[in-house]
Amino acid sequence: MTRFISGLLFLTIAALPYITMFTSEERVQEDTSLPEEKIFIMSPHRREVRLEYSRGFSEWMKKNYKRRVKIEWLDAGGTSKMLKDLESRYTNSPEKPGVDLLFGGGITPYLTAIEKNWLLPVEINPELLKYIPPDVAGVPVYDAKKRWFGVALSGFGILYNRILIERMGLPVPQTWEDLGKPEFFTWLASGDPRSSGSVHMCYEIILQAYGFEKGWDLITRISGNVRVFSESGSSTPREVAIGEVAAGMAIDQYAQTVIDAAGGDALIFVLPQKATVIGADAIALLRGSANQEISSLFIEYCLSKEGQKLLFLPAGVEGQKNSLFRMPVRSDLYSERYAPPVNPYKIEAGFIYDDIKGGKRWNIINDMIGAWLIDAHSELSAAWGKIISIMDKYPDLAKKLKSELSYLPISESDMEALIPQWNEPRIRLNKINEWAREARNRYKRIISKIQTGDNHI
């Protein structure tokens, strides 16, 4: 059956970047009688977020301090590239990295930055923390030593196209396990965790929620169902919205952006019950900052009522130019008009997400998924498709081959033993190449067994 694409919906979603380009370029009229001061912020945040915080902070500083401040945004790419850029800066100029603040990317990069001694504690107004709980469902919202602070909360879940699900007779996805069902073969989208921190988090959540072995089995089947992997985490919601696929994993803000653009109830976002994480999107002052005073004030602004309301106010309200669709860390704002309908502080956790574990194995997990599931995706998809084709006729054989398909390439303990060596380029490259060969050989072997009718496994 040909894939269903709604013309109107397609035009709406496709036009989003251009609509934003023309409507968001309005500049706050500046008082040039005041001397201009600058801070430099490294961030993976999308353009709309940067525009809102530039506008909001400029207005806040002028109103409260009679100062004119301009933010220079530094974009190194995704979370992994951002850390590599900072590593290079501190190697070349340890005392003057040329960056004042790190803003966005979850919590994991901040744990890495603490290990490398890149962050400075910030003594912000203690009144602000009265409104911010120290954790959400067991996950910290800010560092006890004040080296980083959560600004927004993010939920990781599933976006699906209700109309397409009904038309194709697919099961309604409510859990991560649903995405691994054979019915979703070629009907899922996903980004690449090596270039998208939000995509990486979805996979790491599954590994921790289900356990490493069961989690790997599930993400293997999910990856086998993916039509094609894209580079960014924002691509999946757009593909779901235009009906190119039926569902995919997404962070709440990207999902809500297309839901709002589409209107109605065609697109639905769900948080898998007791198997997801509400995580903080943090900010921190970097060691060697050239302007610590204004940088600390920016952190205070982000945690103030004015800065927090930027996260959820719709465009056109209180000077807001762009709708950001994000959840604030301040618990007192969930009773406000326009606040997100779900209060993350009331969500029950089904497991405790281990940030430290997730941070330490971030790169090696990305490389495992890259070598086994993405770079060898054509072979994986072909093998999974062959297994699906014999499930009804040869269920026992299909079950055995499914186990072979998703057999762990390395135990969790052996993988963790490799982590200290993963910064050695030769060791890392050799292992990635080894995994790549093993992956393709395994998937081709499964295809061959089904094609030749060899039942002796």
Secondary structure as a PSIPRED ss2 file (coil, helix, strand):
# PSIPRED VFORMAT (PSIPRED V4.0)

   1 M C   1.000  0.000  0.000
   2 T C   1.000  0.000  0.000
   3 R C   1.000  0.000  0.000
   4 F C   1.000  0.000  0.000
   5 I C   1.000  0.000  0.000
   6 S C   1.000  0.000  0.000
   7 G H   0.000  1.000  0.000
   8 L H   0.000  1.000  0.000
   9 L H   0.000  1.000  0.000
  10 F H   0.000  1.000  0.000
  11 L H   0.000  1.000  0.000
  12 T H   0.000  1.000  0.000
  13 I H   0.000  1.000  0.000
  14 A H   0.000  1.000  0.000
  15 A H   0.000  1.000  0.000
  16 L H   0.000  1.000  0.000
  17 P H   0.000  1.000  0.000
  18 Y H   0.000  1.000  0.000
  19 I H   0.000  1.000  0.000
  20 T H   0.000  1.000  0.000
  21 M H   0.000  1.000  0.000
  22 F H   0.000  1.000  0.000
  23 T H   0.000  1.000  0.000
  24 S C   1.000  0.000  0.000
  25 E C   1.000  0.000  0.000
  26 E C   1.000  0.000  0.000
  27 R C   1.000  0.000  0.000
  28 V C   1.000  0.000  0.000
  29 Q C   1.000  0.000  0.000
  30 E C   1.000  0.000  0.000
  31 D C   1.000  0.000  0.000
  32 T C   1.000  0.000  0.000
  33 S C   1.000  0.000  0.000
  34 L C   1.000  0.000  0.000
  35 P C   1.000  0.000  0.000
  36 E E   0.000  0.000  1.000
  37 E E   0.000  0.000  1.000
  38 K E   0.000  0.000  1.000
  39 I E   0.000  0.000  1.000
  40 F E   0.000  0.000  1.000
  41 I E   0.000  0.000  1.000
  42 M E   0.000  0.000  1.000
  43 S C   1.000  0.000  0.000
  44 P C   1.000  0.000  0.000
  45 H C   1.000  0.000  0.000
  46 R C   1.000  0.000  0.000
  47 R H   0.000  1.000  0.000
  48 E H   0.000  1.000  0.000
  49 V H   0.000  1.000  0.000
  50 R H   0.000  1.000  0.000
  51 L H   0.000  1.000  0.000
  52 E H   0.000  1.000  0.000
  53 Y H   0.000  1.000  0.000
  54 S H   0.000  1.000  0.000
  55 R H   0.000  1.000  0.000
  56 G H   0.000  1.000  0.000
  57 F H   0.000  1.000  0.000
  58 S H   0.000  1.000  0.000
  59 E H   0.000  1.000  0.000
  60 W H   0.000  1.000  0.000
  61 M H   0.000  1.000  0.000
  62 K H   0.000  1.000  0.000
  63 K H   0.000  1.000  0.000
  64 N H   0.000  1.000  0.000
  65 Y H   0.000  1.000  0.000
  66 K C   1.000  0.000  0.000
  67 R C   1.000  0.000  0.000
  68 R E   0.000  0.000  1.000
  69 V E   0.000  0.000  1.000
  70 K E   0.000  0.000  1.000
  71 I E   0.000  0.000  1.000
  72 E E   0.000  0.000  1.000
  73 W E   0.000  0.000  1.000
  74 L E   0.000  0.000  1.000
  75 D C   1.000  0.000  0.000
  76 A C   1.000  0.000  0.000
  77 G C   1.000  0.000  0.000
  78 G C   1.000  0.000  0.000
  79 T H   0.000  1.000  0.000
  80 S H   0.000  1.000  0.000
  81 K H   0.000  1.000  0.000
  82 M H   0.000  1.000  0.000
  83 L H   0.000  1.000  0.000
  84 K H   0.000  1.000  0.000
  85 D H   0.000  1.000  0.000
  86 L H   0.000  1.000  0.000
  87 E H   0.000  1.000  0.000
  88 S H   0.000  1.000  0.000
  89 R H   0.000  1.000  0.000
  90 Y H   0.000  1.000  0.000
  91 T H   0.000  1.000  0.000
  92 N H   0.000  1.000  0.000
  93 S C   1.000  0.000  0.000
  94 P C   1.000  0.000  0.000
  95 E C   1.000  0.000  0.000
  96 K C   1.000  0.000  0.000
  97 P C   1.000  0.000  0.000
  98 G C   1.000  0.000  0.000
  99 V C   1.000  0.000  0.000
 100 D C   1.000  0.000  0.000
 101 L E   0.000  0.000  1.000
 102 L E   0.000  0.000  1.000
 103 F E   0.000  0.000  1.000
 104 G C   1.000  0.000  0.000
 105 G C   1.000  0.000  0.000
 106 G C   1.000  0.000  0.000
 107 I C   1.000  0.000  0.000
 108 T H   0.000  1.000  0.000
 109 P H   0.000  1.000  0.000
 110 Y H   0.000  1.000  0.000
 111 L H   0.000  1.000  0.000
 112 T H   0.000  1.000  0.000
 113 A H   0.000  1.000  0.000
 114 I H   0.000  1.000  0.000
 115 E H   0.000  1.000  0.000
 116 K C   1.000  0.000  0.000
 117 N C   1.000  0.000  0.000
 118 W C   1.000  0.000  0.000
 119 L E   0.000  0.000  1.000
 120 L E   0.000  0.000  1.000
 121 P C   1.000  0.000  0.000
 122 V C   1.000  0.000  0.000
 123 E C   1.000  0.000  0.000
 124 I C   1.000  0.000  0.000
 125 N C   1.000  0.000  0.000
 126 P H   0.000  1.000  0.000
 127 E H   0.000  1.000  0.000
 128 L H   0.000  1.000  0.000
 129 L H   0.000  1.000  0.000
 130 K C   1.000  0.000  0.000
 131 Y C   1.000  0.000  0.000
 132 I C   1.000  0.000  0.000
 133 P C   1.000  0.000  0.000
 134 P C   1.000  0.000  0.000
 135 D E   0.000  0.000  1.000
 136 V E   0.000  0.000  1.000
 137 A C   1.000  0.000  0.000
 138 G C   1.000  0.000  0.000
 139 V E   0.000  0.000  1.000
 140 P E   0.000  0.000  1.000
 141 V C   1.000  0.000  0.000
 142 Y E   0.000  0.000  1.000
 143 D C   1.000  0.000  0.000
 144 A C   1.000  0.000  0.000
 145 K C   1.000  0.000  0.000
 146 K C   1.000  0.000  0.000
 147 R C   1.000  0.000  0.000
 148 W C   1.000  0.000  0.000
 149 F E   0.000  0.000  1.000
 150 G E   0.000  0.000  1.000
 151 V E   0.000  0.000  1.000
 152 A E   0.000  0.000  1.000
 153 L E   0.000  0.000  1.000
 154 S E   0.000  0.000  1.000
 155 G E   0.000  0.000  1.000
 156 F E   0.000  0.000  1.000
 157 G E   0.000  0.000  1.000
 158 I E   0.000  0.000  1.000
 159 L E   0.000  0.000  1.000
 160 Y E   0.000  0.000  1.000
 161 N E   0.000  0.000  1.000
 162 R H   0.000  1.000  0.000
 163 I H   0.000  1.000  0.000
 164 L H   0.000  1.000  0.000
 165 I H   0.000  1.000  0.000
 166 E H   0.000  1.000  0.000
 167 R H   0.000  1.000  0.000
 168 M H   0.000  1.000  0.000
 169 G C   1.000  0.000  0.000
 170 L C   1.000  0.000  0.000
 171 P C   1.000  0.000  0.000
 172 V C   1.000  0.000  0.000
 173 P C   1.000  0.000  0.000
 174 Q C   1.000  0.000  0.000
 175 T C   1.000  0.000  0.000
 176 W H   0.000  1.000  0.000
 177 E H   0.000  1.000  0.000
 178 D H   0.000  1.000  0.000
 179 L H   0.000  1.000  0.000
 180 G C   1.000  0.000  0.000
 181 K C   1.000  0.000  0.000
 182 P H   0.000  1.000  0.000
 183 E H   0.000  1.000  0.000
 184 F H   0.000  1.000  0.000
 185 F C   1.000  0.000  0.000
 186 T C   1.000  0.000  0.000
 187 W C   1.000  0.000  0.000
 188 L E   0.000  0.000  1.000
 189 A E   0.000  0.000  1.000
 190 S E   0.000  0.000  1.000
 191 G E   0.000  0.000  1.000
 192 D C   1.000  0.000  0.000
 193 P C   1.000  0.000  0.000
 194 R C   1.000  0.000  0.000
 195 S C   1.000  0.000  0.000
 196 S C   1.000  0.000  0.000
 197 G H   0.000  1.000  0.000
 198 S H   0.000  1.000  0.000
 199 V H   0.000  1.000  0.000
 200 H H   0.000  1.000  0.000
 201 M H   0.000  1.000  0.000
 202 C H   0.000  1.000  0.000
 203 Y H   0.000  1.000  0.000
 204 E H   0.000  1.000  0.000
 205 I H   0.000  1.000  0.000
 206 I H   0.000  1.000  0.000
 207 L H   0.000  1.000  0.000
 208 Q H   0.000  1.000  0.000
 209 A H   0.000  1.000  0.000
 210 Y H   0.000  1.000  0.000
 211 G C   1.000  0.000  0.000
 212 F H   0.000  1.000  0.000
 213 E H   0.000  1.000  0.000
 214 K H   0.000  1.000  0.000
 215 G H   0.000  1.000  0.000
 216 W H   0.000  1.000  0.000
 217 D H   0.000  1.000  0.000
 218 L H   0.000  1.000  0.000
 219 I H   0.000  1.000  0.000
 220 T H   0.000  1.000  0.000
 221 R H   0.000  1.000  0.000
 222 I H   0.000  1.000  0.000
 223 S H   0.000  1.000  0.000
 224 G H   0.000  1.000  0.000
 225 N H   0.000  1.000  0.000
 226 V E   0.000  0.000  1.000
 227 R E   0.000  0.000  1.000
 228 V E   0.000  0.000  1.000
 229 F E   0.000  0.000  1.000
 230 S E   0.000  0.000  1.000
 231 E C   1.000  0.000  0.000
 232 S C   1.000  0.000  0.000
 233 G C   1.000  0.000  0.000
 234 S C   1.000  0.000  0.000
 235 S H   0.000  1.000  0.000
 236 T H   0.000  1.000  0.000
 237 P H   0.000  1.000  0.000
 238 R H   0.000  1.000  0.000
 239 E H   0.000  1.000  0.000
 240 V H   0.000  1.000  0.000
 241 A H   0.000  1.000  0.000
 242 I C   1.000  0.000  0.000
 243 G C   1.000  0.000  0.000
 244 E C   1.000  0.000  0.000
 245 V C   1.000  0.000  0.000
 246 A C   1.000  0.000  0.000
 247 A E   0.000  0.000  1.000
 248 G E   0.000  0.000  1.000
 249 M E   0.000  0.000  1.000
 250 A E   0.000  0.000  1.000
 251 I E   0.000  0.000  1.000
 252 D H   0.000  1.000  0.000
 253 Q H   0.000  1.000  0.000
 254 Y H   0.000  1.000  0.000
 255 A H   0.000  1.000  0.000
 256 Q H   0.000  1.000  0.000
 257 T H   0.000  1.000  0.000
 258 V H   0.000  1.000  0.000
 259 I H   0.000  1.000  0.000
 260 D H   0.000  1.000  0.000
 261 A H   0.000  1.000  0.000
 262 A H   0.000  1.000  0.000
 263 G C   1.000  0.000  0.000
 264 G C   1.000  0.000  0.000
 265 D C   1.000  0.000  0.000
 266 A C   1.000  0.000  0.000
 267 L E   0.000  0.000  1.000
 268 I E   0.000  0.000  1.000
 269 F E   0.000  0.000  1.000
 270 V E   0.000  0.000  1.000
 271 L C   1.000  0.000  0.000
 272 P C   1.000  0.000  0.000
 273 Q C   1.000  0.000  0.000
 274 K C   1.000  0.000  0.000
 275 A C   1.000  0.000  0.000
 276 T C   1.000  0.000  0.000
 277 V C   1.000  0.000  0.000
 278 I E   0.000  0.000  1.000
 279 G E   0.000  0.000  1.000
 280 A E   0.000  0.000  1.000
 281 D E   0.000  0.000  1.000
 282 A E   0.000  0.000  1.000
 283 I E   0.000  0.000  1.000
 284 A E   0.000  0.000  1.000
 285 L E   0.000  0.000  1.000
 286 L E   0.000  0.000  1.000
 287 R C   1.000  0.000  0.000
 288 G C   1.000  0.000  0.000
 289 S C   1.000  0.000  0.000
 290 A C   1.000  0.000  0.000
 291 N C   1.000  0.000  0.000
 292 Q H   0.000  1.000  0.000
 293 E H   0.000  1.000  0.000
 294 I H   0.000  1.000  0.000
 295 S H   0.000  1.000  0.000
 296 S H   0.000  1.000  0.000
 297 L H   0.000  1.000  0.000
 298 F H   0.000  1.000  0.000
 299 I H   0.000  1.000  0.000
 300 E H   0.000  1.000  0.000
 301 Y H   0.000  1.000  0.000
 302 C H   0.000  1.000  0.000
 303 L H   0.000  1.000  0.000
 304 S C   1.000  0.000  0.000
 305 K H   0.000  1.000  0.000
 306 E H   0.000  1.000  0.000
 307 G H   0.000  1.000  0.000
 308 Q H   0.000  1.000  0.000
 309 K H   0.000  1.000  0.000
 310 L C   1.000  0.000  0.000
 311 L C   1.000  0.000  0.000
 312 F C   1.000  0.000  0.000
 313 L C   1.000  0.000  0.000
 314 P C   1.000  0.000  0.000
 315 A C   1.000  0.000  0.000
 316 G C   1.000  0.000  0.000
 317 V C   1.000  0.000  0.000
 318 E C   1.000  0.000  0.000
 319 G C   1.000  0.000  0.000
 320 Q C   1.000  0.000  0.000
 321 K C   1.000  0.000  0.000
 322 N C   1.000  0.000  0.000
 323 S C   1.000  0.000  0.000
 324 L C   1.000  0.000  0.000
 325 F C   1.000  0.000  0.000
 326 R C   1.000  0.000  0.000
 327 M E   0.000  0.000  1.000
 328 P E   0.000  0.000  1.000
 329 V C   1.000  0.000  0.000
 330 R C   1.000  0.000  0.000
 331 S H   0.000  1.000  0.000
 332 D H   0.000  1.000  0.000
 333 L H   0.000  1.000  0.000
 334 Y C   1.000  0.000  0.000
 335 S C   1.000  0.000  0.000
 336 E C   1.000  0.000  0.000
 337 R C   1.000  0.000  0.000
 338 Y C   1.000  0.000  0.000
 339 A C   1.000  0.000  0.000
 340 P C   1.000  0.000  0.000
 341 P C   1.000  0.000  0.000
 342 V C   1.000  0.000  0.000
 343 N C   1.000  0.000  0.000
 344 P H   0.000  1.000  0.000
 345 Y H   0.000  1.000  0.000
 346 K H   0.000  1.000  0.000
 347 I C   1.000  0.000  0.000
 348 E C   1.000  0.000  0.000
 349 A C   1.000  0.000  0.000
 350 G C   1.000  0.000  0.000
 351 F C   1.000  0.000  0.000
 352 I C   1.000  0.000  0.000
 353 Y C   1.000  0.000  0.000
 354 D C   1.000  0.000  0.000
 355 D H   0.000  1.000  0.000
 356 I H   0.000  1.000  0.000
 357 K H   0.000  1.000  0.000
 358 G H   0.000  1.000  0.000
 359 G H   0.000  1.000  0.000
 360 K H   0.000  1.000  0.000
 361 R C   1.000  0.000  0.000
 362 W H   0.000  1.000  0.000
 363 N H   0.000  1.000  0.000
 364 I H   0.000  1.000  0.000
 365 I H   0.000  1.000  0.000
 366 N H   0.000  1.000  0.000
 367 D H   0.000  1.000  0.000
 368 M H   0.000  1.000  0.000
 369 I H   0.000  1.000  0.000
 370 G H   0.000  1.000  0.000
 371 A H   0.000  1.000  0.000
 372 W H   0.000  1.000  0.000
 373 L H   0.000  1.000  0.000
 374 I H   0.000  1.000  0.000
 375 D C   1.000  0.000  0.000
 376 A C   1.000  0.000  0.000
 377 H H   0.000  1.000  0.000
 378 S H   0.000  1.000  0.000
 379 E H   0.000  1.000  0.000
 380 L H   0.000  1.000  0.000
 381 S H   0.000  1.000  0.000
 382 A H   0.000  1.000  0.000
 383 A H   0.000  1.000  0.000
 384 W H   0.000  1.000  0.000
 385 G H   0.000  1.000  0.000
 386 K H   0.000  1.000  0.000
 387 I H   0.000  1.000  0.000
 388 I H   0.000  1.000  0.000
 389 S H   0.000  1.000  0.000
 390 I C   1.000  0.000  0.000
 391 M C   1.000  0.000  0.000
 392 D C   1.000  0.000  0.000
 393 K C   1.000  0.000  0.000
 394 Y C   1.000  0.000  0.000
 395 P H   0.000  1.000  0.000
 396 D H   0.000  1.000  0.000
 397 L H   0.000  1.000  0.000
 398 A H   0.000  1.000  0.000
 399 K H   0.000  1.000  0.000
 400 K H   0.000  1.000  0.000
 401 L H   0.000  1.000  0.000
 402 K H   0.000  1.000  0.000
 403 S H   0.000  1.000  0.000
 404 E H   0.000  1.000  0.000
 405 L H   0.000  1.000  0.000
 406 S C   1.000  0.000  0.000
 407 Y C   1.000  0.000  0.000
 408 L C   1.000  0.000  0.000
 409 P C   1.000  0.000  0.000
 410 I C   1.000  0.000  0.000
 411 S C   1.000  0.000  0.000
 412 E H   0.000  1.000  0.000
 413 S H   0.000  1.000  0.000
 414 D H   0.000  1.000  0.000
 415 M H   0.000  1.000  0.000
 416 E H   0.000  1.000  0.000
 417 A H   0.000  1.000  0.000
 418 L H   0.000  1.000  0.000
 419 I H   0.000  1.000  0.000
 420 P H   0.000  1.000  0.000
 421 Q H   0.000  1.000  0.000
 422 W C   1.000  0.000  0.000
 423 N C   1.000  0.000  0.000
 424 E C   1.000  0.000  0.000
 425 P H   0.000  1.000  0.000
 426 R H   0.000  1.000  0.000
 427 I H   0.000  1.000  0.000
 428 R H   0.000  1.000  0.000
 429 L H   0.000  1.000  0.000
 430 N H   0.000  1.000  0.000
 431 K H   0.000  1.000  0.000
 432 I H   0.000  1.000  0.000
 433 N H   0.000  1.000  0.000
 434 E H   0.000  1.000  0.000
 435 W H   0.000  1.000  0.000
 436 A H   0.000  1.000  0.000
 437 R H   0.000  1.000  0.000
 438 E H   0.000  1.000  0.000
 439 A H   0.000  1.000  0.000
 440 R H   0.000  1.000  0.000
 441 N H   0.000  1.000  0.000
 442 R H   0.000  1.000  0.000
 443 Y H   0.000  1.000  0.000
 444 K H   0.000  1.000  0.000
 445 R H   0.000  1.000  0.000
 446 I H   0.000  1.000  0.000
 447 I H   0.000  1.000  0.000
 448 S H   0.000  1.000  0.000
 449 K H   0.000  1.000  0.000
 450 I H   0.000  1.000  0.000
 451 Q H   0.000  1.000  0.000
 452 T H   0.000  1.000  0.000
 453 G C   1.000  0.000  0.000
 454 D C   1.000  0.000  0.000
 455 N C   1.000  0.000  0.000
 456 H C   1.000  0.000  0.000
 457 I C   1.000  0.000  0.000
